[in-house]
Amino acid sequence: MKSNFLWLLPSLDLIFTCALAIVKLPENVTVPAVFMFGDSIVDTGNNNNLTRTFLKSNFPPYGRDFLGGVPTGRFCNGKVPSDFVVEELGIKEYLPAYLDPDLQETDLLTGVNFAFSGSGFDPLTSIVMQVMPLSEQLDMFKECIERLNKFVGDEKANNIISNSLFMLESGSDDLVNTYYHTPTRFFQYDIHAYTDLLLREASSFVQKLYELGARRIGIIGLPPVGCVPSQRTLAGGKERRCADKYNKAAELLNTKLSAMADFQTSNLTDARVVYMDAYYPFLDIIQHIHKYGFEVVNKGCCGTGMLEVTILCNKWSPKTCSNASTYVFWDSYHPTERAYQILSHQVLQNTIHSFF
């Protein structure tokens, strides 16, 4: 009988972190949990448990500025957007990976992370990267629901799910890795047809989340992927400018995702499907770095900052910077903790009231 009443008692962690809430919710509104799906932008360590992929970051210097300097599988020097979302909502400090071997049943009450680095809307993306596709992330959520039902009962579990925030962040790897760097898709589709394919997959995922009880669903838009250091190196010419073609592709997909979110909200009873723009807030950081206190934007902190990411960003990487807070990017693909913090706050602040 004991487990049936555990949900009535707030954990010390929850009591402590409620003081951390930054985003103000509407009166009489609560968000009990956050459930995250997506790729390396939001993965908090699920890839650590995959033996078949090289896309890992559970080694130094990743996690250099994380709690205790521990590399957790976050593709960053510290926290990633998943962590900042739950922190700003006053739920808890970090969003644990669902496959974390130390995960407890009590963690499920306030949300977990199903994201896998290297996944995408396009099923081919996960095959190429040898990681879990969105379909398997959804299967893990189904398992999570079963665990919640056993832990607190069906009624309480349904209440948590219907009032929680579900967030999906994906698409960057589809464009950068699968479409532009994998001939299969590039010769099969033009960019308009390919983004239509991605849209169909995204729409189907939202529909399936809804059928499982989700009612507050956020679709995080793609950032200006042509401006990440690796794409400047590969497609930005001698001057390593932002790759305009990649940015326009991201904008095209974002426009379609935004329209899809509006359509789903209009057609799914009691649902709030919200497009969360990350493109323009991040572009503003990139174009006005000094306004935000940054000094370097065209290369990452790790190594030379030109191409290093995952196993190429390691403790032997030469020239790794000493102060990541002055850099917009940590490695050649992922922002620093400080950039993520600024971006996450802006995106959440701009959209949170649309969920209610």
QUINOR-V988795 format. One record per residue. N is the residue number from 0. SS is DSSP state (H for helix, E for strand, - for the rest). PSI is psi as a letter, one per 40 degrees, with the letter a starting at -180 (* if undefined). Layout:
BEGIN
n=[N | N]
ss=[SS | SS]
psi=[PSI | PSI]
END
This chain:
BEGIN
n=[0 | 1 | 2 | 3 | 4 | 5 | 6 | 7 | 8 | 9 | 10 | 11 | 12 | 13 | 14 | 15 | 16 | 17 | 18 | 19 | 20 | 21 | 22 | 23 | 24 | 25 | 26 | 27 | 28 | 29 | 30 | 31 | 32 | 33 | 34 | 35 | 36 | 37 | 38 | 39 | 40 | 41 | 42 | 43 | 44 | 45 | 46 | 47 | 48 | 49 | 50 | 51 | 52 | 53 | 54 | 55 | 56 | 57 | 58 | 59 | 60 | 61 | 62 | 63 | 64 | 65 | 66 | 67 | 68 | 69 | 70 | 71 | 72 | 73 | 74 | 75 | 76 | 77 | 78 | 79 | 80 | 81 | 82 | 83 | 84 | 85 | 86 | 87 | 88 | 89 | 90 | 91 | 92 | 93 | 94 | 95 | 96 | 97 | 98 | 99 | 100 | 101 | 102 | 103 | 104 | 105 | 106 | 107 | 108 | 109 | 110 | 111 | 112 | 113 | 114 | 115 | 116 | 117 | 118 | 119 | 120 | 121 | 122 | 123 | 124 | 125 | 126 | 127 | 128 | 129 | 130 | 131 | 132 | 133 | 134 | 135 | 136 | 137 | 138 | 139 | 140 | 141 | 142 | 143 | 144 | 145 | 146 | 147 | 148 | 149 | 150 | 151 | 152 | 153 | 154 | 155 | 156 | 157 | 158 | 159 | 160 | 161 | 162 | 163 | 164 | 165 | 166 | 167 | 168 | 169 | 170 | 171 | 172 | 173 | 174 | 175 | 176 | 177 | 178 | 179 | 180 | 181 | 182 | 183 | 184 | 185 | 186 | 187 | 188 | 189 | 190 | 191 | 192 | 193 | 194 | 195 | 196 | 197 | 198 | 199 | 200 | 201 | 202 | 203 | 204 | 205 | 206 | 207 | 208 | 209 | 210 | 211 | 212 | 213 | 214 | 215 | 216 | 217 | 218 | 219 | 220 | 221 | 222 | 223 | 224 | 225 | 226 | 227 | 228 | 229 | 230 | 231 | 232 | 233 | 234 | 235 | 236 | 237 | 238 | 239 | 240 | 241 | 242 | 243 | 244 | 245 | 246 | 247 | 248 | 249 | 250 | 251 | 252 | 253 | 254 | 255 | 256 | 257 | 258 | 259 | 260 | 261 | 262 | 263 | 264 | 265 | 266 | 267 | 268 | 269 | 270 | 271 | 272 | 273 | 274 | 275 | 276 | 277 | 278 | 279 | 280 | 281 | 282 | 283 | 284 | 285 | 286 | 287 | 288 | 289 | 290 | 291 | 292 | 293 | 294 | 295 | 296 | 297 | 298 | 299 | 300 | 301 | 302 | 303 | 304 | 305 | 306 | 307 | 308 | 309 | 310 | 311 | 312 | 313 | 314 | 315 | 316 | 317 | 318 | 319 | 320 | 321 | 322 | 323 | 324 | 325 | 326 | 327 | 328 | 329 | 330 | 331 | 332 | 333 | 334 | 335 | 336 | 337 | 338 | 339 | 340 | 341 | 342 | 343 | 344 | 345 | 346 | 347 | 348 | 349 | 350 | 351 | 352 | 353 | 354 | 355]
ss=[- | H | H | H | H | H | H | H | - | - | - | H | H | H | H | H | H | H | H | H | - | - | - | - | - | - | - | - | - | - | - | - | - | E | E | E | E | E | - | - | - | - | - | - | - | H | H | H | H | - | - | - | - | - | - | - | - | - | - | - | - | - | - | - | - | - | H | H | H | - | - | - | - | - | - | - | - | - | - | - | H | H | H | H | H | H | H | H | - | - | - | - | - | - | - | - | E | - | - | - | - | - | - | - | H | H | H | H | - | - | - | - | E | - | - | - | - | - | - | - | - | - | H | H | H | H | H | H | H | - | - | - | - | H | H | H | H | H | H | H | H | H | H | H | H | H | H | H | H | H | H | H | - | H | H | H | H | H | H | H | H | H | H | - | E | E | E | E | E | - | - | H | H | H | H | H | H | H | H | - | - | - | H | H | H | H | H | H | - | - | H | H | H | H | H | H | H | H | H | H | H | H | H | H | H | H | H | H | H | H | H | - | - | - | - | E | E | E | E | E | - | - | - | - | H | H | H | - | H | H | H | H | H | H | H | - | - | - | - | - | - | - | - | H | H | H | H | H | H | H | H | H | H | H | H | H | H | H | H | H | H | H | H | H | H | H | H | - | - | - | - | E | E | E | E | E | - | - | H | H | H | H | H | H | H | H | H | - | H | H | H | H | - | - | - | E | - | - | - | - | - | - | - | - | - | - | - | - | - | H | H | H | - | - | - | - | - | - | - | - | - | - | - | H | H | H | E | - | E | - | - | - | - | - | E | - | H | H | H | H | H | H | H | H | H | H | H | H | H | H | H | H | H | H | H | -]
psi=[d | d | d | e | e | d | e | e | h | h | i | d | d | d | d | d | e | d | e | e | h | d | h | h | i | i | h | e | h | i | h | d | i | h | h | h | i | a | a | e | d | e | h | e | e | d | e | d | e | h | e | e | i | e | g | i | f | f | i | i | e | i | e | d | e | i | h | e | f | h | h | e | e | h | g | i | e | b | i | i | d | d | d | d | d | d | d | d | e | f | d | i | d | i | h | i | h | d | e | h | e | e | h | i | d | d | d | d | d | e | i | i | h | e | i | h | h | e | i | i | d | h | d | d | d | d | d | d | e | f | i | h | i | d | d | d | d | d | d | d | d | d | d | d | d | d | d | d | d | d | d | e | i | d | d | d | d | d | d | d | d | d | e | i | h | h | h | h | h | i | d | d | d | d | d | d | d | d | d | e | e | h | d | d | d | d | e | d | i | i | d | d | d | d | d | d | d | d | d | d | d | d | d | d | d | d | d | d | d | d | d | e | e | h | d | h | h | h | h | h | i | i | i | g | d | e | e | i | d | d | d | d | d | d | e | e | a | d | e | f | i | h | g | d | d | d | d | d | d | d | d | d | d | d | d | d | d | d | d | d | d | d | d | d | d | d | e | h | h | e | i | h | h | h | h | h | h | e | d | d | d | d | d | d | d | d | e | f | d | d | d | e | e | i | d | h | d | e | i | i | d | h | b | e | e | d | e | h | i | b | e | e | g | i | e | e | h | i | e | h | i | d | g | e | e | e | i | d | i | d | a | e | d | h | i | i | d | d | d | d | d | d | d | d | d | d | d | d | d | e | e | d | e | e | e | *]
END
